[in-house]
Each structure stands twice: as C-alpha cells, then as structure tokens.
C-alpha cells in the first residue's frame, strides 16, 4: 500500500466504497517515541488526499497494535506515562491531518493489546502476566480518554470514538448455574471490562472479584494504578462506538470434548496461556455451526443480538458502527483467473442482513466495514489467512476482485445508489 495507494484508492472507487478505514502507525509517525517523522505523516497526507479526491471519506484509527520499540522498553502499556505519550502522538497526527479527517478512532481492540498481548502472550510483546494485562488494559483506556479530551479541545467538530472487539457469550444450558456463570465470566472479561468503564465510569465489580480470586496481588497493583479521576477521563462522552464482531461463544461450566480456549493458541507455535485471567472451569462447546478458515464459527444472528445489547445496556444514544466483520477462507484462483469465494460471499450477505435486522429493531447503526479490503498480514497468522474481498498475489502484488468483492459492490450500490 505504501507505494500503491493511488491504484488501491482507484480500486476502492471502482467498488463504490463510501468510507475507508485505515490506521496511522505510531512507529512510523514517531519512530523512537519522540520527534515526529515528517515523511511518515506525508504518506498519510497523500492517502487522505487520494481518498477525498475519489469521494471516499477517510476514517482514521490512531492505534492498531503497533508501538515504538523505545516505548515498549520503558514498559509499554504497563507504564502510566504511556497515556501522555499517546496523547502527544494523537495530536501530532491531528496537526497534519485534522483539516481533512473528520472521523477519529483512538484504539482498535484494546482487549487484544492488553490481555491477548500481555497475559496470553499471543501478540507482541508476548508476555504471560495477569498483572501486566490488567495494567495494560487500564492504561489503554486512560490513553483513549485523554486523547479524546485533547482532540476535542483542539477541534470540537471532530467525531471521536473507540473500536472494541466484542462477542456474544451464551450459556450452553440457561438453567445450569455453572453454564450461566461461565458465560457471565467470558462476557465480563471480553465485553464488560471495556464497555463498563467507557460508558458507566466503573469496572465490573463481579469481574474484579473473579480476578482477585485468581491473583489478588495483581488486582491490588491494578487497583492502585486506577487513580482518582481516571474513570472520569475514560468515560469522556463519545461520538461513535466501533463494534468488531467475528463470532460468538457457547460456554459451559462442565468439561467438554475439545473444549479448550480457542483464543489461546491462534497462529502460535510457542507456549501461551489463556487471555482470560478467570478461566478455571470454563469450557467452549461445539455446536456444529459452519466454520471459517480461522476455525471460527459463523453466527450472523449473534451480530444482531450484540448490537441490540450494546445499544441498550451501554452505548445508549451513541451511534454504532460495525467496524470489522469478515472471514478467512482458503481461496482458490480458477483457470480463468477469477476467485469464486462462495463461502465469504454468503458470510458477507448474512452479516449485512444481521446488521439490518438490528437497525430494524431500533439500533442506531450507521455503517458497516468489511474486514478486509485486501488480503493482508494477519498478525499471529502472518500471510497464511486471507480475509480480503480483493485477492493479493504476494509475489507480484497483483490485485484481483473476488466474487465477494463484486457482491460487496452490489450491496453498496443497492443501499446508496453509488
């Protein structure tokens, strides 16, 4: 993309995209965590200009998991000072792009940047500490709140939000107390730990108790890190909430065949641990749903229920956007050079329909972003998994619109007239 943005933006226009969601790289903008790299920001400036010229709205995310190594060596997200450094970075991006970018997202999936990275060891920096995951989660949220306040003070007209990866956690048997408790704990650790401080200015008390039972020393240190006024900052009002949804969870408090934690080992060839500190006695239940190439269940109705619940229990009048939703499959290029990705096409149709169902139930959902436009680097999985509606030949960099891409263009045209 770095040298191909003009071609790729032209491809977006061909598909009829109204909005393009992208992230700025902290490591590119401030390579050592200090002075701004003007050349790095110039790339994003050119990209924004290309998008606007194509009548595509730029939707900017400030943090999608990378951090200057120098800051990681100072403690990364476990260090409270990171909130000030992140805010400085956010303002430096606004200095260059603020005149042309209206929609700003502070964080993408802070659950991944905290518990999956500092407790599970799945993502960088690969730590396996409950303490570090708890501290990272709080400092990510504090950084979010401070950045929202600073950006709003700079320009009150901006649309500011955060994107969370959320799930639907269902008990296998609604009448079984152990199953119900297993679902409660996963819902609280995955959803409530971030939604509650953002919208209710408090961490969920039941999950704090669960964590304390597992590691009281870690919880004590985390509680000391939550200083007076922090939750007021974290709960600074938002203009938008991004919801990333890929699949739901069916949970039991009883041992299940193959019922291990699917979040623990994705793409890993080294030892990891569960990203859920309160994991004991929780088992995942196989329910026979179709699965993607990531081995994730396909559950579109879960997206409808998630959007309804988030709106009713947390977001209230704050508009929601489905900021990620997609599927990896083992795409095959046909003799004619085409990619007939039937499963992804059906996945797309079903989840757009699920989003429309939520809207019909009164949820203020204002947009849907498919993940992803292009086949790309999928973190722990590298280039093994393809999510794109446009195939990328990694050797030649040739782009080919898949059947799902053509379907996405059709859906956009049907709903927007573009």
N, C-alpha and C positions, 0 to 999 in steps of 0.2 A: 504493500500500500504506500510505503514511503515515497517511491518514485512513480507510482502508478495511479495517484489519486485522481487525475483528470479522467483517465479511462474508466476507473471504477465509479466515479460520480456519474459519468455518462451512462454506465450500466444501471445505476440506481434510477436515473431518469427514465430509462427505457422500461424499467419495471413499474414505474409510476409511483415510487416511494414519495411520501409526503414529508417524512422526517427521517433523519439518520442519526442513530445513537452511537456515539464514539466516546473514547476516554482519552484524556491527556495523561502523559506519563510523567509522574513526579521525577523519576530518574533521568528523564530527558530534559525536563524544564529546569531542574536544579540538581545536576548530576552528583554533587557532593553534599547536597542538603543546604548549600549556601547560596552563592551568586547565581543569578539567572543565566541560563544558556539561551541567548537570543536566537540562535539558529534553530534550536528545538521548538521554540514558540512560533518561529516563522513558518515552519511546516504546518502547524495547526491553523495559522492565519490563512495560508494558501488554501487549505482544505475547506475552511469555513467560507471563503470567497467562492470557491468552486461550487459548494452546496447552494449557497444563496443565488448564484448565477443560474443554477438548474432549478430554482424554485423549490428547493428542499430545505426544510427547517433543521438547523443543527441542534442536537440535543446532547449536551456535554456532561460527562461524568469525570469528576476530579480524581477519584481513586478506584482503580480496578486492579488492586492487589500488589502493585509494584511499589518499592520504596528505595531511595538511595541507600546503598550499602553502608555508607558512613553513618547514617541514622540508625540502621539496624544494629550496628556495632555499639551504639550508645544505649541499646535496649529496645529499639523498635517500638512497637505498640505497647510494651510493658512500661515504658517510661512516660511519665506525665507530661514532660516538656514537649512531647511529640505533638500535642494539641496546638501549641503555639506555632510550631514549625509548619504543621499542616495548614493552618490559617494563613501564614505568610505565603505559602505556596499557592493557595487558592486565590489570594489577592494578586499575586504576580501573574497568574493566568488571566484574571479579570482585567488587569492593566492593558493587556493586548487584545483580548477577545470580547471584552464586555460591551463594546459598542455594537457588536453584531450577533451575539449569542444571548437569547432570552431565557432558555431553559437550562438550569444548572442542577446537577445531582452531585451531592457530596461524596457518598460512598456507594459502591456496588457490593452487596452481600457481605456485610461486616461479620456475619456468622462464620463465613469461610476464612476471613482474615484474622479471626480470633481463635475459635475453637478448633477449626479444621487445620489451622496452621501452628498454633501454639500448644494445643492439647493433644490433638491426634497425630501431629507430625506428618500429615499428608501433603500439605503445601508448605512453601517456604515461610519461616526459617526452619521448619521441621522439628520443632520442639514437642515434647510429650509431657507437659506440665499442666495440671489443673489450675494452679496459681497463675501461671503465665496466660492461660486462656481467659481467665476471669479479668485480670488486669487489662489485657489487650481489648477485651470487649468493652470495658468501661471507657478506656482512652479513645477507642474508635468513636464511640457515641459522643464523648466530650468534644472530640475534634470536629465531628459533624456539627454539633450545636454551635460551637464557636465560629466555625466557618459560615454557617447560615447567618449568624448575627453580624459578622463582619461584612459579608457580601450585601446583606440587606441595608446596612448602614451606608455602604458605598453607593448602592443603587436600589431604591425601594421598589422599582418596577420589575425586578427580576422575578422569575418563577423558580423557587428553590425547593428542593426535595431530597429524598434519600431513596435508595432501592434496596429492598430486603428480599432474600430468598426465603420463601415460606412454604409450608406444607399443610396437608390435611392429615391429622393423626386420628385414626379411628380405632376403637377397641374391637377385637375380634368378636367378643360377646358383650353386648351392652349391659347384660345382667350379671356379669362376672366381675367382682370388685378388683381382682388382680389385673384383668384386662383393661378395665377402666382406668386404673391407676397408671398402668404402663403408657396408655395413650395420653393421659394428663401430663406425665413427665416429659414425653417427647414433644408434645405441643408447647409446653412451657419453656423447655430448653431451646427449641428451634424457633418458635414464634414469639412467645410472650417475653422472653428475655430482652428482645429488642423493641417489640411493639409497645410494651407497657411503659418503659421509661420515656420513649418518644412521645406517646400520646397521653399517658397518665402520670408522668413525672415520678414513677416509682418502679423498682424492680419487683417481680412477682414474689411475694413472701413465701409461697409454698415451695418455689424452686430454690430460694435461698436456704430454706430448711433442708431440702433434699441435698443440696451441695454440702451443707455443713455436716450432715451425717457421713458423707464420704471423706471430706478433707476439711476439718474445722480450722486448721492453721491457714489454709489457702483462703477460706472465706473471711477469716479475721483480717488478713492482709488486704483483701479486696475491699472489705468494709471500711478500713482505714483510708483507702485510696479514694473512696467516694466522699469528697469533701462537701461541706455546706455550700449550697448554691449550684452544685454540679447538675443536679436533676432539673433545676430551672433552666439551665443552659441547654441541656439535652432536649428538653420539651419545648424549645422555641417553636412557635407555630410554623407550619409548612404550607406550601402552595400545591404540593403534589407528593404522592407516595407511589413509588415503583414497586410492583409485585413481580418477582421472578418465580415461576412455577414450572416444575418438570414432572413431578409425580407425587402421589400421596403415600401414606404409610398405614398398614394394618398391623396392629400390635396386640401382643398377648403377654400376660404375666406367667405363662406356663411354657416350658421348653417346647420348641418346635423343630421339626426336621429341617436342618439347614437354616435355622433362624438367627444366624449371626447378624451383626450390624453391617448393612451394606454401605454405610458411609465411611467405614474404617479403612478399607483396602483398595479403593478405586485407583487403578493405574499403578499400584505400588508393588515393588519387588523388594521392599525392606520392611522391617518391623514398624508397625504403627499401633496406635491404641484408639479406642472409641473417642469421637469428638464430644460425646455426651458424658459429662462428669458423673451424673446419676444414671448409670447404665445397668447396674445389677438388677437381675430379674426382669429384664425387658427383652422380648423376642419378636422378631419380624415374621409375619405369617404370609405364606404363599397363597395367593387367591386365584391363580390361573388366568390372570389378565395377559393380553399381549405385551411383549417387552421390546424395547428398543435395543440398538446395538450397545448401549451402555448397561444393559440388563435392568433398565428402569421400567416399571410398569406404565402402561398407557392408561390413564384415568382422567379423561377430559371433564367428567362431571365434578371431579374434585376441584377443578379450577372455578367452576360456578360457585360451589359451596364456600371456597376460600374467599373469593371476592365479596360475597354476601356477608360472611362472618367478619372479615377485616373492616368493612364499612360499618357494620352495626356495632361491633364491640370496641373498635379502636379509632378509625380514621374519621368517622362522623361525616362532616361536610367536605373534608379534604378530597379532591379528585384522585382517583386511582388510575394507574396506567399499568398494563401488562408489559413489563419492560424486557422480560425474557421468557420464552416458551419455545421449545424445539426438541428435535430428536436426531440422534445419530443412527445411521444405518450403513451397512456395507454396500455402498453404491457401486453399480457396475455400468461401465460405458459400453453401449451397444455397438454393433458393427457400423451403424450409421453415425456414430459419434454422439448420440443422444444418451441422456441419463433418465431412464424411466423409474424414478424413485416413488413407486406407488404407495409404499407404507408411509413415507414422510408426507406425501400429498394428502393422504387420508388423515394423518395426525394433525396437519395444519387445518383442514376443514373442520375437524371435530372440535379443536380448541378455539377456533374463531367462533364457532357456534356456541360453545360453552360460555365464552365472553359475552356474546349477545344475550344469552339466557340470563346472565347476571344483570345486564342492563335492563332487560325486561322486568326484572324483579326490583328495579329501583336503584341499583347501584350506579353511582356516577363514575363510569369507566370511560375515559376519554381517548384511549389509544391502545394499540396492540403492536408490539415489536417482536418479530420472529427472531429467534436465535438459531442460526445466524445468516447474514447475507452470504458470506463466503465460507468455504471450508477453511479452518484456521487451526492455530496452535491451541490445543485444549489442555493446558496446564499439566496435571499429573499424567495425562494420557498422551501428551505430545501431539504428533500428527496422525496417530492411529485412528482417531474417531472423526468422522465427517458429519457436521451439523448443517452445512450450508445449503441454501437453495440455489447457489451457484457453485459448480464444481471448480476446484483449482487443481490443475496439473502442477504438482510441486516442483517438477524439474523444469518445465517450460514456462510456468506461471500463466498458462492459457486459462481463460475463464469460459465456462460453458453453463448456460442457464439450464437447470434441471426441470423436470416436469413440475416439481413443487414450486419452482420459481415462476413458471408460467401460470400456475394456479394462484399464487400469491398476487401476481399482477392482475389476474381476472377478478379476484376478491376486492382488491383496491379500487379497480375501475367500477365495480358494481356498487361500491359504497360511497365513492367520491366523485365519480364521473371523469376521473383522470385517465 
